[in-house]
Amino acid sequence: MTDERSSDEAICARGGWYPDFTTRPSAPAIWQTTAFDIDGLSQLEAVSSGREKGYIYTRDGNPNHEAFAHDVAVLERAEAGCVAASGMGAMTAALLGHVQSGDHIVAARVLYGRTSQLLNHLHTAFGVDVTYVDAMQPDEVRKAMRPTTKLCIVESISNPTMEVADLPRLVEAAGSVPLLVDSTFATPCLLRPIEHGAKLVFHSASKYLNGHGDVMLGVVVGSHETMRRVRGLASLYGVNSNPFECWLASRGLRTLPLRMRQVSETAMELARFLKSQPGITRVFHPGLEDHPSHDIARRLLPNGFGGMLAFDLTGGKPAVESLFKALGHTIPFAPTLADARTTVSYPAGTSHKFITAAERATLGITDGLVRLSVGLESLADLKRDLGAALRSVG
Ligand SMILES: *Cc1c(COP(=O)(O)O)cnc(C)c1O
């Protein structure tokens, strides 16, 4: 089992083992089981009350769930974690664990599109109030707070313009209200929101934590007490994950530090390269000196700025259409990110299609904006493929 004295590399490379196992296969097993046999009524009572460690029914808990959640919690310096069937499942459980009808949430205006949709649904269906604020202005967070505010939600690096949240100032602005940070783009290798005072960290593990584009999984970490409540709700609402998905994610997690180092390095160089290309008006990457969050990024992301960037094509939507055609299968258009392959996506038509064009404009999401998720190819491969495709767009 890993603990917080280990390096990120050791936590990741030795991960996937929880709790102590009695036999020693060299790779963790998959506990592909619906339930666990129980020694008797006294054991049932001991395990279900939490006095004794053990498992009863996979919806409530499974060693593969716990292995992955535990490793992410250790990496994030949190006490405990909870996995769910997807990022949205983990967000659902985290929200249900903090608010009820009549409560209030303060959320960043720039959030993963489905997260905003989920908050809007909580509002219309269950009467939870939501105030959206510019998370780059901690004073807006402070002013939005009400006596009924139970949660404040921001992204550490936001999609698609890569703004970096000033977590220490946001924590201060939120006061006694817990700050939940969606840190999917940063990962604990680049940023640990809890060290800056956040109470909860969320990841779509479908992205970097797994990193191979073949898993749907979400995870949220925080205090023991909060995670017990969130796990209970994840089970009750049936957003629990399954053993195989967690096993795959544990396998992906082993190489997280290597992957984050590599994509951060490549993305930085690629951002500089794209800035020099004709037909591109603007490149969004927190490592670029002209990015609005550059100073915050230098302070909070000393190990690298991550593998995500966006660029704006002068030719608008038609230019995007021809670029994606020209990229073909070398850099595929796929509505995801953090795969081992580099992929492009179109925020105006995917993650942010549910908001109006006017709202998109205020968020800087133009019709020519392309988001690039840098993968593990070499910088030379990517310069060649993107360079050629951009030249063909003209
Ligand atoms: C993908 C994503 C989510 C949702 O996660 P799923 O695993 O797709 O349900 C939430 N936040 C961010 C930033 C994401 O990229």
The ligand as an SDF file (V2000), in Angstrom:
LIG
                    3D

 15 15  0  0  0  0  0  0  0  0999 V2000
  -14.8320   14.7610  -18.9740 C   0  0  0  0  0  0  0  0  0  0  0  0
  -14.9390   15.7560  -17.8800 C   0  0  0  0  0  0  0  0  0  0  0  0
  -15.9150   15.6560  -16.8790 C   0  0  0  0  0  0  0  0  0  0  0  0
  -16.9660   14.5620  -16.8820 C   0  0  0  0  0  0  0  0  0  0  0  0
  -16.3920   13.3140  -16.7170 O   0  0  0  0  0  0  0  0  0  0  0  0
  -16.9670   11.9620  -17.4080 P   0  0  0  0  0  0  0  0  0  0  0  0
  -15.9950   10.9380  -16.9510 O   0  0  0  0  0  0  0  0  0  0  0  0
  -16.9770   12.1840  -18.8880 O   0  0  0  0  0  0  0  0  0  0  0  0
  -18.3370   11.7630  -16.8530 O   0  0  0  0  0  0  0  0  0  0  0  0
  -15.9250   16.6060  -15.8810 C   0  0  0  0  0  0  0  0  0  0  0  0
  -15.0320   17.6220  -15.8350 N   0  0  0  0  0  0  0  0  0  0  0  0
  -14.0840   17.7630  -16.7940 C   0  0  0  0  0  0  0  0  0  0  0  0
  -13.1370   18.9070  -16.7160 C   0  0  0  0  0  0  0  0  0  0  0  0
  -14.0050   16.8390  -17.8480 C   0  0  0  0  0  0  0  0  0  0  0  0
  -13.0740   16.9870  -18.7930 O   0  0  0  0  0  0  0  0  0  0  0  0
  1  2  1  0
  2  3  1  0
  2 14  2  0
  3  4  1  0
  3 10  2  0
  4  5  1  0
  5  6  1  0
  6  7  2  0
  6  8  1  0
  6  9  1  0
 10 11  1  0
 11 12  2  0
 12 13  1  0
 12 14  1  0
 14 15  1  0
M  END
$$$$
